[in-house]
C-alpha cells in the first residue's frame, strides 16, 4: 500500500537556517544504517527474540516526534514558508513539548498498542527508542502521559501516518511483549538507535540540504568509511603464530577446551603463568568460529591498560587478515598519550582549531564511541559505565554486545565496584558476550558469586583451575596441575632494619622494590633512601599517582625497562612505589619490602618478585619483608578498635582494619610460603568466618560488614537505570573515592594572557575557542590533590573560563616557584604544597615533617 511520501516537515536545518532534510528521509537514513550495523553483528541476533526488520524499523522511528509544534517552530523560515507564523503565536507553540524524543516515544507507544502489544510492553519498546539522546523518559508501565504537543490530535495523526510509511519500507515492528526485568534487548536496541542516529546525521554522507537519493548506498558507504566493518580473521593460526611461543602450557590447553562458546568463565592461576595468553587464545578461537565479533580487555588502572595495549595491539595485528587493525586504548587519559596512532584507513573527523585550520581525529576517539571499535583495551570502568545509570549507558552495552570481554585482576575491586562487576557479567551474558575473568587471588565464594552458581553446582575449590557456565547453562570446570612452586622467605621486619637490609642487597647489585600503601608514606621512604645512599652509585626511584600525567608517563616507561624482563638496562636500584605496580605490570625485583596489606594484595605484590629466570641474583632465595607495626599481634588482641586503627595509621583508611588484622595473623604464622602452592589456602584462611575473636576485632568486623553492606546497596542504587541519571565519566560512579580530589594544573608562569605549564608548554588564555592541542597540554600537566587541603568556600577556587573549557568540574592553578613551593589560591593555611620531578606533589601539614 503506497501512502505517498510526506516531505512537509523538516528534520534538520541548513547552515543558513533553512529547512533541510525531511523527517521521513532522515528516519529512512537512520533505519538503513541500523540495518547494516546489525548485519555486521549477526552473532548477537541469536540471543534476542527480535528480527532485523523489527529492529531497523524501531531505530528509524526515533525522530517521528519531530513532527510536532514544539519542534517545527524552531525553524522560523519553515513557519514563514508554511504560513504558520500567526498560528504559532496564537496557539502558543512555544509552550508545547520541545523534546522531540519524548514525542517520538509517545507516538511509538500509541502505535504499538494499536497493533495489540500490551500497554506495559509498548511503553518499554518506545522508551528504548525515545532514549536516543542519552536520557530515559519513563512514567511507569502505562507510558508517557499526554501533554501539549503530544496528544491524539491532527499532529498525532500525521505522526502515525509517517510511522506507517516506515513500516511499509522496513517490514514490521516487534509483535512480542517484553518486561522490565529481562530487558537486555531493549537497551541493545537503544544503543543501536543512538549510534545509527549519530551516523545517519553525518552530513558527509547524508547532506542536510537535500534528501539522499539512495539511502541504502549512503548507509553502506558511511559504515565502510567510518570503520564499522567486521574484521577478517586469519584462520588456522598456531599458538606460535599468535604469541611466538613454541606451544601452549597445560593451563592454556585446558582453557581453550572449556571456553568454546559465549558465557561467563573464571581462570584462577598464579601470576606470570600465562592467563592473558590463555584468554586471548580463546578469543581468537571464538572469532574464527563466528561466536564473537571483537575483544575488549578491561584492567583495573590506566597504567596497566597502557601496558596491555601494547601486547594486545601485537596480537590483533597477527590475527587480522587484511591489515585493518584497530586496537583502541580506551580510558579517560588515553587521548593524552603522545605518539598513539590509529589506522589511517578509518574516517577522520575534521574539527577546527582556534586558528581555523583543520584538526583530524578518529571517529571512534570520542568518549562514547571508543568502545564501538572491534578491539579495545582500557579500564574496567569503561565497561562498568554500561551498567550504572549513566547517560548513554546503552551505547556501551551495544558496543560490548557479542564481544569477548576479558576482565583482569578481578579480585582487586572493593565491594562497591565488585558488585558492579557482577552485574556487568550478568548483563554481558544476556548480550551474547564471552566474559573471561582472570585472577591469581580469588576466594572460592567470590568466584561462585561471579558465576552465579547455585549450591549444587559448585565444584571443588582447587587451584589453579578454570571454571565457567555457558550461556546455555552448562557448567564446566577443570583443575590444572600446579606449576613447580617457588619458595619465598617471609619475615616481618622493623622499618629501620628493612631499610638497612635493602641497602645491603642493593650494594651487591640487587634490585629492590618497596611498596607502600599511601603516597605520603612512599615519599617518606624515598627520602630515607636518598639520605642513606648519598654516597652510593644506586638508582633510586619513586612511583605514585601524584605526578602530572607527562611526568608519570616518563617514570613508568623508565622503570618498566630497568626492572622489566630484559637484561640490557637492568642495574642496582631501589624503586619505592604505591599500589600502582601491584598487578598487571612486568616488574622483576630481587627483594621486596611491603607495608602490611590484605593477603590477596600481598600475594599480588609477590608476583613482582623473582618473576623471571635469572642466573645472577644477589640473594640465594626470593626474599619478602613485611614492615612491622609498632605493636605486636598479641598486643593488638587486647586493645580497642580505635586503638587498633591508631596503630595502623593511614593504612586503616586504605584497607579494612579487620582484614589487615586477619591478614597479619595468616602471614605471621609462616617463615616461608610457596607460590602458587599456598595461595588458595592463605586466601581462604584470611576471609573465612571466625566465631570467637577479641572485642576490638569483633567491633572492626561489624564495621567491615556494615560498610560492605552499604557499598553493595549503593552500587545497586547506582545501577538502577530508571531512577537516576549520572555523568558518563570514568571512575566517578564506578569507584568509591572516600577522599575527594580536585585537579591542579601546574604552571611555572601565569599571566592574564598566557600560562607556561610545568613541561614548558606555552598556552594562550584569551582564546574562546576550544583547541585540542591546548587541551592535551593542560591535562598532561594536571595532578589530582586531596580536596580537604583546599578551602571549600573560597570563591577564587572556582574555575575561570579557560579552565572550564579544558578540565571537567572545579579546578585550580598551582604556580611553582624556584624553590619548588606551589602557590594555590584557596589552599588552607595549615598546608604547604611542594613539587619536584623526583617526588611529585608533596603535601605537608603544619607540625608534620
N, C-alpha and C positions, 0 to 999 in steps of 0.2 A: 504494500500500500504506500503510494507516494503522497506525502502530505505537503510537499513543497518546502524549500529551504528558506527560513527567515533570516534576512541579513539586516534586520531593523535595529538590533541592539548591539552596542559596541562592547568589546571586552577589554581593549587596551587603546590608549591614545597615542598619537604620533608625537614627535618632539615639539611640534608647534601647537599641540593641544587639540588637534582634530580627532574625530572618532576614527579608529583604525579597525583592526581585525574584529569580526563579529564574534558574539558569544558562541554561536553554534560552531563556527570554524575553529575557534580556539579549543573548544571541547573535543572536536574531532582530532585535532593535532595531538592533544594530550592522550586521548584514548589509544591512538596508534602507537605512540611512544610506550605507553603501558603494555600494550600487546606484545611489542617486540622485546621489551625488557623481560617479560615473563618467559618468552620463548627461549631466551638465553639462560633461564634458570629453571628448566623443565623438571629437574630432580626434586624441586620443592613442591610442585603441584600434587605429588603423590601423598603428601601429608595433610592436604586440605580437601574438604568436600565441596569444592567450587571449581568451575572450569574457566578457561582463558577468556571465553566470550563474556561471561558474567563479570569477571574482574575488570576487563577492559572497559566495559560499559559503565561500571561504577566509577572508575577513575575519570572517565570522560565527563561524567555528570557533575564533577566537583564545582564548576563555576556557573551552573544554571541559575544560581542565586543572583548573578549579576543582572539578570532581568528583573530589576526591582527599582522602585522610586529612589531609595536611598543610595543606590549605586549609580544609576544612569544620570542623576542630577549632578554628578561630579564633573561632567563634561559640559560646560556652558555652550560650546559650539553645537553639540548634539541637541541640546534643548532648543536652540535657535532654529536649527535646520528642521526640526520636527514641530515647530510652533508650540512648544510646551513651556516657555518661559513664564507666562502668566499662570498656567496650571500649576507649575512647580511652586509658585508663591501662594496661590490660593489654597492649594491642598496641603501646604506646609510640608513639602517633601524632605526638608532638612531635619524633620523630626522622625522620619522613617528609619527603620533599622539600616544602618550603614555598613554593617559587617556582612558582606555577601556570602561568606562561608556559612553563617547561621541560616540565611535564607535558603541556600542550597540544601542544607541539612533538613530544613522544614519541608521543602518540596519533595525531596527524595523519600523521606519517611512517608509522606502522603501517597506517593506513587506506589511504594512497596506495599502499603496497607491495602491499596485499591486492587492489587493482584493476589491478595489472600495471605500475605505474610502477617504473622501475629504482630500485634502492636509493639510489644517489647523488642522483638527481633528487628522489626522495621526501624525502630529508634536506634538500635545498635549499629546496623548496617549504615544508616545515614550518619551517625556520629563519627564513624571511621572515615567517611569521605569528607565530612564537614570539618575535620581537624587538620586539613592540609596546610594551614598556616601555623601549625605548631601547638595550638591550644584546643583542648576538648571542650565541646559545648554539650552539657548533659543536664537534663532537667527531670531525670527519673525515667522509669520504664515506659511512660507514655510519650516521651519525646519532648521536643521544644513546644512551648505554648505559642499560640498565635499572638502577634504583635503588629503594630503599624508597619506595613511593608512586607509582612509575611502572613497574609490572611487568604482565605478562599475567596478571591475576587478576580477581576479580569487579569491582573498581573499573574496570579497563580495559574489561571487557565493558560496564559501564554507560556509559563514555565513548563507546565505539564505537556504542552504540545512539543516543546523542544526536547523534553525527555523522550517522547515517543520517536522523534527523529533519530535520536542517538540509539534507541533500542532497535529501530529499523536497521541501522548501519552495523551495529556490533552484535546483534543477535538476541540478547536477553540480559536480565539481571538475576541475582540469586533468587531461588524459589524455596530454599530451606530455612528453617529457623535456627537461631544461634542463642547462646545465653552469655551472661556477663562473666561467668567463671571460665568456661572454655572459649577464650576469645583470641587465641593466637592468630587465627586467620584474619580477624578484624584489624589487628594492628599491623600485620604484614601488608594488608590492603591499604591502610592509612599511610604507611611508609612508601609503598609503591606510588600512591597518588601524589604525594608531595614531590617525590623525585621526578615523576613523569611531568608534573606541572612545571618544575624548575627547567627541565629540558624543553618542554613544549612552549615555554615563554622565552627561549633563547632566540633573540632577533637575528642571529646569523643564519639560522635555519628556518625560522618562522617569522618573517618580517611583520612588523606592526602595521605598516601602511596598507597592506592588502592581504587578502585571503590566499592561502597556499593552494596552488593548482593540484598538486598531488601529495596529500599529507602522508601517505604511506612511504613514499620515496624520501620525503624530507625527514621523517622519523628515523628511517634506516640510516640515512646519511649522518644525522645528528649523533646517533649512538656509536657509529663507527669512528667518527672524528673525535668524540669525547673520550673514547676508550672503553665503552661498555661492550666489550666482546668477550666471549668465553675463550680463555687461553687454550691453545692446542698443546696437550701434554705428550711428551715423548714416552712412548710405550716401551715396556720391557727393559728398563734400566736396572742394572745390578746394584748391589749395595756399594760396591767400589765406585761405580759411576756416580752415585748420589753423594757419597761422603769421602771418597778417596781412601777409605779403609778397606782392607782385604775382604773381610766378611763380617757379618753381624755377630755380636756376642749372644749368649743364651737369653738375656733379657730381651734383646731386640728381636730374636727369633720368635719367642713366645708371644710377645706383644702383638706382632703382626698376625699371629694365628687367632688371637682373641678379638682384636679390633678390626672387624671386617665390614661393619655397617653402622649407620647412624645410631647414636645412643650416648650414654654417659659412662666414662671409664676412668679408673684411677691407677696410675703407675706409681708404686711406692718402692723406692730403691735408693741406695746411698748416693752421696754427692760424687760426681765425676764418673759415674758408671755408664753414661750414655743415654739418659732419659730423653734428652732433646732429640737425638738422632732417632730413637725409637718412635717418638711421636711423629716426627716428620716422615719417617718411613711409612707409617700407617696412613698419613695424609696423602702421600704420593699414591699408594695403592687405591685409596678411595677416589682420588681424582681420576686415575686411569680407568676405574670401573664406572665412572659417571655418577657416583654416590656422593660427590662433593663438588662444589663449584669455586672453592677458594680456601684460603687459610688466614686465620687471624691468631697471632701468637701474643698472648697477654702476660705481662710481667708486673711485679709489684711497684717498680720505680722507673722513672725516666732514664736513669743511668743504666740500669740493667737492660732496658729496652734498646738503648743505643747500641749496646754490645751485641745482643742477639740479632739486631737488624743486619749487622754485617754478615753473620752466618746465614741468616735467612735469605739474604739477597743472593749469596753464592748458590744456595740450594735451589732457589727459584730459577736462576739463570741456567742451571743444569737441566731442569725438567721441562722448560718451555721449548716447544718445537720451533716456533717462528721468530724467536728472539724478542718477542714483545713482552718484556719483563717489567712488571710493576710490583715493587715491594715497598710499600709506604711505611715510613716511620710516623707513627700516629700518637702524639701526646701533646700536651699544652705548650711545650717549648721546642718541638721538632722544627718549627719554622725558623728558629734562631741558629740552627746548626749550619755552619758555613760549608760550602762545597758538597752539599747534599743535593744531588741532581736526580731528576726523574726522566724517563724516556722522552725524547723529543717527538716521537710519533703521536703522542697524545695531544689533544687540542689544547691550545694555550688561550687563556682569557686575558684580554687587554684591559689594564687599568691605566689611569693617568696619574703621574706623579705631579708634584707641585709646579714643575717646570713645563708641564704639558706634554712631555714625552711619554711614550707607551712603556709600561712595565708588564711583563707577561708572568702569569702564574698558572700552574696546572689546575684544570677544572676540579680535580679531587683534593686540592690543597686546603679548602676551607674546612672549618671545624666540623660542620655537619656532614660533609661529603666524603671525608677521608676514608671512613670505614667501607664505603661502597666499592673501593678498588678491590680487585680479586685477591691480592696478597698484602698483608699488613702485619706490622709488629708495633706494639705500643703498650701502654699501661692497661691494667685490668679496668681502671676507671672508665676508659673509653667504652668498654663493653657494658659496664655496670650502668652507664647512663641510658641504656636501653630498658632498664627495669625500674629506675627511680622515676618519679613523676616530673621529669624534666621536659622542657619544651622540645618538641620533635623527637621524643624518645622512640617513637615508632619508626622513624627513618633509620635509626641504628638497628632496630630489630630486623627491618627489611635488609639492611646491609649485611647482617650476620647470617641470615637465613641460608641454610644449605651448606655452610662452610664447616671446615674442621676448625674448631676453636680450642686452642691449647692454652691452658691456664697454668703457669708455672708457680712454684713456691706457694701452693695453695694453703699451706699451714700457717703462713706468715700474717694472716689478717686477724684483726680483733673480732669480737662477736658482732659488732655492727656491720663491718664490711663483709665478714664471713657469712652472715645471714643473707646479705645481698648476693653474694656469690652463689649460695644455694638456690636462691630464687632465680638467678640468671641461668643456672644449669637446667632447671625445670622448664623455663621458657624456651631456651635454645633447643631442648629436646623436641618440643612441640613444633619447632620451625625446621625440622629435618637436619639439624646440626649433629656433628660428631664432636662431643666435648671430651677432651682428654686432659685430665688433671694430673699434675706432676708434683711429687713431694718426696722428700727424704725423711721427714719427721712428722708424720701424721698419726694421730691416735686412731685406733680401730673404730671408736664411737663416731668420730668426726667423718671418717671415710664412709661409714654406713649412712650417716645423715646426708652426705653429698649424693650418694647413690639412691637415696630414698628407699632403703631396703627395709622390708618387714623382718620381724624377729626370726621367722623360719627360713628366710633367705640368706641370713648371714652365715658366712663360712668361717674357715679357720683364720686366726689372726697371725698369719705367717709374715715373714719379712726376709728378703724382698718379695713382692708379689704384684700381680696385676689382676684387677677385678673390674667388673662393669656390667651394665644392663643395657641391652639393645633397645631401640625404640619399640620393638615388638614385644618387649617384656622378658626376654630370655636373659637370665643371669649367668655369667661366666666368671671363673676365677682360676688362677693358677699360681702356685708358689714358684719361686725361682731360686735355683741353687745360689747360695750366697757366695760372692767372691771372697778370696782369701782376706781375712781380717787384718787390718793394720792396727798395731798396738800403740796407744798414745799414753805417755806418762802424764798423770794428772796430780796437781798439788795446789792447795790454797797457799798463797804467799803474801806476806805483809807488803804493802805498797813499796816501801823503800828497798826491800830485798829484791822485789821483782825488777825495779829499776837497775840495781847493781847486776843482777844476773843477765838482763838483756844487754847491758853494756859489755859484759864479759863475752857473751856469744858473738856480738857484732864485731868485737875486736879480733875474733878468729875468722872473720869473713862471713858471718851469718846474716840472714835476712830476718828481721823481726817485724811482726805485726801485732800492734797493741790496739784493742778495740774498746772504746768507751761507750757509755750509754747516753751522754749528753755532749753538746758542743763545748760547753764551758769546761767540762772535765777533760775532753780531748785537748783543748788549748792549754790547760794547766800541765798535763803530762808532756806535751810537746815542748813547752818551755823548760821543764825539768831536764829533758834530754839535751836540749841546746846548751844549757848551763853545764851539764856534766860531761858533755862530749866536745867541748870547745876546742880541745887540742887533738881531736881525732879526725882522721880523714873518712868521715862517715856521712852518708847522705841521709838527712833526717827530713821527713815529710809529714804533712797533715792533710787530712781529707774530712770534710763535713759539709753540711748543707748551707752554711752561712758565708759562702763566697758568691760574688756575682757570677752570672752564667758563664761568661767568657773565661774567667779565671778557673772555675771549677772544671770546665772542659779541658783546659790546658793541664791541670794537675792530674785528672783522671787518665788522660792519654799517656802522660809521662809514667805514672806508677803502674799502669797496665803493662807497659813494656819492661820496666825494671823488675817487677815481681811476676811477670807472665810466664808462659810455658817456655819461651826461648831462653837461650843461654848467653847470647852475644852481649846484651846490655845488663845482665844480672851483676850485682855488686853488693858489698856490705852496706846495709841500710836499715833504718828504722822508720816504719810508717805507722803513725798514730791516726786512728780513724774512728768515726762513729759507725753506726749500723749500715752506712751506705755501701760497705764492702762485704756485708754479711752473707749475701747469697747471689747466685747467678752471675758472679764475676770470676774470672780465671786468674786468681792470685795464688802464689805458692810461697808460703813462709817456712823457714826452718824452725822457728819457735814462735809461739803465740801466747800473749797475755791478754786476758779479758776481764772486764768487770763482771760481777755476778749478773746473770740474766736468766730467763726461763730456760729449762732444759732444751727445748726444741731450738731456741736461738743459739745456745752454746754449741749444740751439735752442728748447726749450720755454720757457725764461725769455724769450727774444726775442719769444715770442708775446704778451708784455705790453707791448711797445714799439711805439709808433705804431699801436695796434690799430684806432683809428677815424679817420675823416677829420676833420681839424680845420684851420681856417684861421689860427689864432693860435699856432702852435708857436714857442717861443723859439729853436729851432735850425733850420738850413736842411736838415739831414738827420738821419735816425734815428741815434743815437749809442750805441754799446755799448762799454763799457770792461771789460776783464778785469783784476782785481787781480794784479799781477806777483808772482812768488815771489822769495825772497831770493837765489836763484841763477839763472843763465841756463840755457836749454835745452841749450846746448852743454856747460856745466859739469855738468849732470845726466847727460850721457852718459859721464862719466869717473869717476863716484863709485859707491860700493857701494849695494846695495839698501837697507841700513839707513840710510845717509846720505840717500838719496832720501826715505825715509819721514820722516826727521827734518826735512827741508826742508818737506815738505808739512804736517807737524804734525797737527792734529786732523782735517783733511780726509782723511788717509790711513786713518782709522777709519770714515769715512763712505762713501768710494768706493775702488775698487781703485786703488792707486798706479800700476799698469801702465796702466790705462785712462786715468788722469789724464795720464800722460806722452804717450800716443798722441793724446789729445785736444789737449793743448798743442801738439804737433807739427803737427797739422792746422790749428789756428787761427792759429798764429804765421806761417804762410805767406801769410796773407791780410790785406789792409788794409781790405777791404770784402767783404761777402757779399750774395748775392741770395736773398731769401725769396719764393717757395719754390724758385727755380731751383737753388740749391746744396745743398739739404737732403739729397737722396739720395746725392750724391757724397761729402759730408762724413761722413755716417754710415758709408758703406761703407769709406771710407779709414780711419776710426778703428778699425773692427773687423776689417779684413782681416788675414790671416796674413802675418807677416814672417819671413824666413829668417835674416837677419844683423842682429843688434842688439847693443848693448853688454852686457857681462857683467851689470851691475846690472839692466838691463832684462830680460835673459833670466831672471834669478832671480825677478824680480817677475812675469814672465809665467808661469813654472812655478807660483809660488804662487797666481796667479789661476786657472790651470787646475785645480789641485788643490782649491781652495776651491769652485769651481763644480761639480766632480765630487762633492765631499762634500755640497754643498747639494742636488744633484739626487738623490743616493741617500737623503738624509734625507727629502726630500719624498715619494719613492716609499715609504719605510717608513711615514711618517705617513698615507699614503693606503691602506695595507693594512688594509682594514676587518675582516679576520678575526683579526688578531693582537693588536691593542691597543685600548684604549678611552680616548679623550681627552675633556676637558671641552668642552662646547659654548659656547665663549667667543670672541667676536670678537678676532682679532689674536693670540691665544695660540699657536695651532697653524697659522695661515695666514700668519704672518710670522716671519722670523728677527729676534729682538731681541738683538743682540750685547751691549747694555748693559742689563741687567735694571733695572727701575724698581719703585718702591713708591709707593702712593697716600699723599699727605699731605693731611690735611684742615686747612685754615687757619681759625683761630679768633682772635677778639680777647680773649675771656674764657673761662675754663674752670673749672668747679667740680664738685663731686660731683653737683649737682642739674641743672645746665644748661650749655649752651655757646652763646656768642654768636659766630656764624660771621662770616667776613670780610665778607659782604654785609649784615651786621647781622641776619640771621635768628636767632631765638632758639629753640633746640630743647631739650626736656626729655630728660634722660639716664636717668631711673629707669624709665620705662615698658618693660615686657617685650613689648608688642605691636608688631608692625610697623605703621608709619604711612607711607603713600605720600607725604604732604606733607613729612615729616621726611626720607624717603629722597631726595626731589628736592633738598631744601635741602642736605643733606650732600654729595651728589655734585656739585652745582653749585659748591661751594666746595672741590673736590678738585683737586689738581695732582699729576702724577707726577714723581718726582725719582729720580736715579740711586741704585741700591741700594748702590753702592760707598761712598757717603758716610755710610752708617749702619752701626753695629756689628752684625754678623750674629749674635752670640751674646748680645745684650742681651735678657734675658727681658722687660723692660718694653716692648720694641718690639712684642711680640705683641698681637694685638687684644684689647681688652676686650669685654665682652658687647654693649655698644652698637654699636661699630664693626662687630662681627662680623655684626650683623643687616643692616647697610646697605652694607658695602663688601666685595667679594669678595677673599679672600686676606688676607695680612698688611697692616697699615695702621697709621698713627700720627697723632697730633695735632701740628700746628705752631702754636705760640702766638705771636702777633705782638705786639711791644711798641710803645711810642710812637715809637721810633726806626727801626722797620722791621726789627728783628732778629727772626728766627724761632727760638724755643726748641723743640727736639725732643729727647725722651728717646731716647737711643741714638745721637745724632749723634757721629761720630768727632771727636776734639779738634782735628784739623788743618783742619776745615771750618767755615765760617760761612755760614748761610743768611740772606738778606735778601729783603724783599718790598716792592715798590711797585706801585701801579696802573699806572704808566708802563712799568716794566721787567719786571714779573712776578717770579718767583722767581729770585734770583741766587745762585749757589753760588761762594763764594770759598774757595780753598785757601790756607793759610798760606804766605807767601812769594810769592804771585801777586797782582797788582793791589794 
